[in-house]
Amino acid sequence: MEEGISTHTSILDFADAKQVDLIVIAHSGKKGFLGFLGSTADSVVRSAHCDVLVLRNKAE
């Protein structure tokens, strides 16, 4: 990940560059805009050009 670039931007850029069909991401448990996803997972779900599978961390 490049310094100064947000995590969600790095994930989305990688997914676009590799033309992935699915992004799998775990959410941190910290509530974001949707009220149940962390901010990175929320941003990826909202901006991805492919399907996104969000997994819940069992430790929560």
N, CA, C and O of each residue as an XYZ file, in Angstrom:
240
protein
N       0.843     -1.171      0.000
C       0.000      0.000      0.000
C       0.890      1.237      0.000
O       1.853      1.327      0.762
N       0.558      2.174     -0.853
C       1.345      3.395     -0.947
C       1.018      4.337      0.203
O      -0.129      4.447      0.636
N       2.045      5.006      0.680
C       1.853      5.958      1.765
C       0.995      7.125      1.285
O       1.181      7.627      0.176
N       0.064      7.547      2.119
C      -0.795      8.671      1.789
C      -2.060      8.293      1.035
O      -2.908      9.148      0.779
N      -2.195      7.019      0.675
C      -3.400      6.561     -0.020
C      -4.229      5.749      0.972
O      -3.698      4.892      1.678
N      -5.518      6.021      1.019
C      -6.383      5.335      1.974
C      -6.457      3.840      1.671
O      -6.225      3.402      0.544
N      -6.783      3.081      2.693
C      -6.879      1.629      2.553
C      -7.933      1.245      1.524
O      -7.685      0.391      0.672
N      -9.105      1.866      1.595
C     -10.158      1.488      0.647
C      -9.773      1.841     -0.787
O     -10.120      1.109     -1.714
N      -9.068      2.941     -0.983
C      -8.619      3.311     -2.330
C      -7.618      2.291     -2.852
O      -7.672      1.917     -4.024
N      -6.712      1.840     -2.002
C      -5.737      0.818     -2.403
C      -6.430     -0.482     -2.788
O      -6.070     -1.111     -3.784
N      -7.419     -0.884     -2.005
C      -8.168     -2.112     -2.296
C      -8.890     -1.981     -3.632
O      -8.831     -2.886     -4.465
N      -9.564     -0.866     -3.835
C     -10.324     -0.657     -5.069
C      -9.410     -0.549     -6.285
O      -9.732     -1.084     -7.346
N      -8.283      0.132     -6.148
C      -7.326      0.247     -7.255
C      -6.772     -1.121     -7.641
O      -6.653     -1.434     -8.825
N      -6.434     -1.933     -6.643
C      -5.926     -3.280     -6.898
C      -6.987     -4.128     -7.600
O      -6.697     -4.821     -8.575
N      -8.215     -4.064     -7.094
C      -9.309     -4.843     -7.685
C      -9.546     -4.443     -9.138
O      -9.764     -5.303     -9.993
N      -9.504     -3.156     -9.417
C      -9.681     -2.687    -10.794
C      -8.522     -3.123    -11.685
O      -8.733     -3.569    -12.813
N      -7.307     -2.995    -11.180
C      -6.124     -3.355    -11.971
C      -6.102     -4.844    -12.311
O      -5.696     -5.229    -13.407
N      -6.536     -5.672    -11.375
C      -6.533     -7.127    -11.575
C      -7.845     -7.643    -12.152
O      -7.983     -8.837    -12.418
N      -8.810     -6.742    -12.345
C     -10.130     -7.088    -12.877
C     -10.774     -8.235    -12.091
O     -11.246     -9.215    -12.668
N     -10.781     -8.091    -10.777
C     -11.343     -9.139     -9.928
C     -12.866     -9.159    -10.034
O     -13.494     -8.150    -10.355
N     -13.439    -10.315     -9.761
C     -14.890    -10.484     -9.786
C     -15.504    -10.341     -8.402
O     -16.705    -10.102     -8.269
N     -14.671    -10.489     -7.364
C     -15.176    -10.468     -5.997
C     -14.098     -9.953     -5.053
O     -12.940    -10.366     -5.125
N     -14.492     -9.051     -4.174
C     -13.625     -8.590     -3.088
C     -14.189     -9.193     -1.808
O     -15.386     -9.086     -1.541
N     -13.330     -9.823     -1.022
C     -13.733    -10.366      0.272
C     -13.039     -9.529      1.337
O     -11.817     -9.379      1.322
N     -13.823     -8.988      2.256
C     -13.272     -8.098      3.274
C     -13.959     -8.391      4.605
O     -15.156     -8.674      4.646
N     -13.201     -8.321      5.678
C     -13.779     -8.469      7.017
C     -14.025     -7.079      7.581
O     -13.267     -6.146      7.316
N     -15.080     -6.951      8.354
C     -15.301     -5.640      8.965
C     -14.768     -5.650     10.385
O     -14.744     -6.682     11.055
N     -14.346     -4.485     10.823
C     -13.642     -4.348     12.095
C     -14.568     -4.289     13.295
O     -14.126     -4.450     14.433
N     -15.829     -4.063     13.052
C     -16.759     -3.926     14.160
C     -16.999     -2.483     14.547
O     -17.941     -2.182     15.281
N     -16.154     -1.587     14.059
C     -16.383     -0.165     14.304
C     -17.445      0.293     13.320
O     -17.361      0.009     12.125
N     -18.418      0.983     13.813
C     -19.549      1.344     12.962
C     -19.220      2.503     12.044
O     -18.675      3.523     12.466
N     -19.561      2.324     10.781
C     -19.386      3.356      9.780
C     -20.719      3.961      9.400
O     -21.674      3.923     10.175
N     -20.777      4.513      8.219
C     -21.956      5.234      7.756
C     -23.211      4.368      7.725
O     -24.291      4.837      8.082
N     -23.084      3.120      7.306
C     -24.258      2.251      7.217
C     -24.739      1.788      8.584
O     -25.822      1.213      8.695
N     -23.960      2.026      9.613
C     -24.361      1.640     10.954
C     -23.909      0.262     11.373
O     -24.054     -0.101     12.541
N     -23.362     -0.521     10.453
C     -22.900     -1.848     10.842
C     -21.560     -2.222     10.235
O     -20.979     -3.227     10.645
N     -21.047     -1.474      9.291
C     -19.744     -1.761      8.699
C     -18.728     -0.733      9.156
O     -19.066      0.422      9.416
N     -17.483     -1.162      9.250
C     -16.411     -0.215      9.511
C     -16.235      0.696      8.306
O     -16.767      0.417      7.231
N     -15.507      1.760      8.476
C     -15.402      2.756      7.409
C     -14.734      2.214      6.148
O     -15.139      2.577      5.044
N     -13.720      1.355      6.281
C     -13.067      0.797      5.094
C     -14.018     -0.127      4.353
O     -14.180     -0.006      3.139
N     -14.646     -1.048      5.069
C     -15.596     -1.966      4.429
C     -16.747     -1.190      3.802
O     -17.175     -1.501      2.690
N     -17.242     -0.195      4.500
C     -18.336      0.635      3.992
C     -17.933      1.307      2.682
O     -18.700      1.295      1.719
N     -16.749      1.886      2.637
C     -16.277      2.571      1.430
C     -16.082      1.606      0.269
O     -16.397      1.933     -0.875
N     -15.562      0.420      0.563
C     -15.362     -0.577     -0.489
C     -16.713     -1.034     -1.040
O     -16.891     -1.105     -2.256
N     -17.658     -1.340     -0.162
C     -18.984     -1.780     -0.599
C     -19.638     -0.723     -1.482
O     -20.235     -1.052     -2.507
N     -19.531      0.524     -1.095
C     -20.185      1.606     -1.839
C     -19.517      1.921     -3.178
O     -20.180      2.411     -4.092
N     -18.217      1.649     -3.306
C     -17.484      2.122     -4.480
C     -16.975      1.036     -5.419
O     -16.520      1.344     -6.521
N     -17.042     -0.215     -5.014
C     -16.474     -1.296     -5.829
C     -17.258     -1.489     -7.125
O     -18.474     -1.305     -7.177
N     -16.521     -1.865     -8.167
C     -17.127     -2.164     -9.462
C     -17.339     -3.661     -9.642
O     -17.524     -4.146    -10.758
N     -17.309     -4.380     -8.532
C     -17.549     -5.822     -8.553
C     -18.298     -6.175     -7.272
O     -18.553     -5.311     -6.432
N     -18.641     -7.433     -7.133
C     -19.310     -7.886     -5.914
C     -18.351     -7.812     -4.731
O     -17.138     -7.948     -4.885
N     -18.924     -7.592     -3.543
C     -18.137     -7.532     -2.312
C     -18.802     -8.432     -1.281
O     -20.002     -8.324     -1.029
N     -18.015     -9.318     -0.688
C     -18.479    -10.187      0.389
C     -17.856     -9.675      1.678
O     -16.632     -9.628      1.805
N     -18.696     -9.292      2.637
C     -18.209     -8.771      3.911
C     -18.394     -9.852      4.971
O     -19.499    -10.351      5.185
N     -17.298    -10.200      5.625
C     -17.320    -11.216      6.677
C     -17.240    -10.546      8.038
O     -16.563     -9.533      8.208
N     -17.927    -11.115      8.988
C     -17.894    -10.605     10.352
C     -16.786    -11.303     11.125
O     -16.629    -12.521     11.044
N     -16.031    -10.531     11.865
C     -14.967    -11.070     12.698
C     -15.599    -11.807     13.873
O     -16.386    -11.215     14.611
N     -15.275    -13.080     14.063
C     -15.868    -13.884     15.142
C     -15.519    -13.363     16.524
O     -16.244    -13.636     17.481
N     -14.438    -12.628     16.652
C     -13.992    -12.137     17.955
C     -14.870    -11.006     18.482
O     -14.707    -10.588     19.628
N     -15.786    -10.508     17.678
C     -16.623     -9.382     18.109
C     -17.709     -9.828     19.047
O     -18.504     -9.008     19.506
